[in-house]
Amino acid sequence: MWIVRLALRRPYTFIVLAVLIVLFGVATILRMPADMFPQIDIPVVAAIWQYTGLPPSEMEGRITSQFERAATTTVSGIEHIESQSLAGVSVVKIYMQPGTSIAGAIAQVAAVSQPILKQLPPGATPPLVMSYSASNVPILQLGLSSPTLSEQEIYDLGTNFLRPGLATVQGAQLPLPVGGKVREIVVDLDLQKLFAWGLSPADVSAQRANAGNLAQLVSFGKVYAPFDGTITRRLVDVGTLVNAGSGSNAAALFEIAATDPILAYVDVPQVFAPSVRAGADAKVTVKNFSGRVFAGRVTRTAGALDPASRTLRTEVALPNRSGELLAGMFVQVSLDVAVSHQVVRVPASAIIADARGVHVAVVDGSGMVHLVAVTPGLDNGSTVDVVAGLSGGEQVIATPPSDVADGMPVQAVSAS
């Protein structure tokens, strides 16, 4: 009773302690992590067998029991085994001892399931071996039915279309569809007639495979183009020996071109490359069609500059329903591009490039020459675009002499 007497003598102390316990309890609850499906590490390996047509009793005696006996003699670290036999399906769960490597257990279960296939019913396939986790619970059960489709068609839709689409969900594990009928091809052989001809079922299967190979070889006689177009070049003639197209002797048979739309390729200089975008309008002119401008559109770019020319390869698509534009023509492409800096165009002869660098001779208001360092851009042949060094209001010597130097007095005259 001493604690009661202490509480009565010091009531405020116990009130403060009670309040602190409540506050710490609330804070701990709020900060405590919560998981709807926590990770529970239980070493369990599940093996799922399937054999269509067998009832549960037959699945237990002919598949489940055979696999359990084989697993107990080969797989190490087994704690106990649980199994469930259904119509055409057998699920065997092998519980391992704590600390057992799941990866090693899966490898052992998969390895032991191969040799016993000879003891199982004909046509039995290896099981689906997977790591079983207690936190893996079914969250969705989907059933397929149709008033018009057959069981085989519904099974194909679930296996080949629906299941691959759901397999991309992160963390999801999808079992194979249960039920339905698997599409099978059954060939009945008259064994008496085969024996009369001295043949066996294996001979029939081998000849069938040979017939398939011959049919495949015959199909090579037809050449299918990957797209619609016009054959622009024929590299073989009637009677020419054509090989399989492998090795160093491989050669093309035809060259085909699709000209609607027709593609034009242009190399955009580095200074204009950042402003080229897919979908931008383009104007194309051809010398063969004087005065005509063909409207096109930028479809894509290389995304990187050519290290040799510092240009951006750009693809322009042009409608060509009438076929006027021919593949291989030389065209001129105009693009509306933006320049993020000022460009001053000077005569090409005004550029002085020597050991001192690249300069332009500028004359000030007092008639004195100043060599201004510049950064040249696009070379247009007779003119050069200067991207740095000039503001646009300077007097530039169009053809400076070779001995031009800073401080040289000159008399400026008009270039015209």
Summary of the structure (lengths in Angstrom):
residues: 416
radius of gyration: 41.3
end to end distance: 118.4
largest distance: 118.6
contacts: 934
relative contact order: 0.06
helix: 27%
strand: 26%
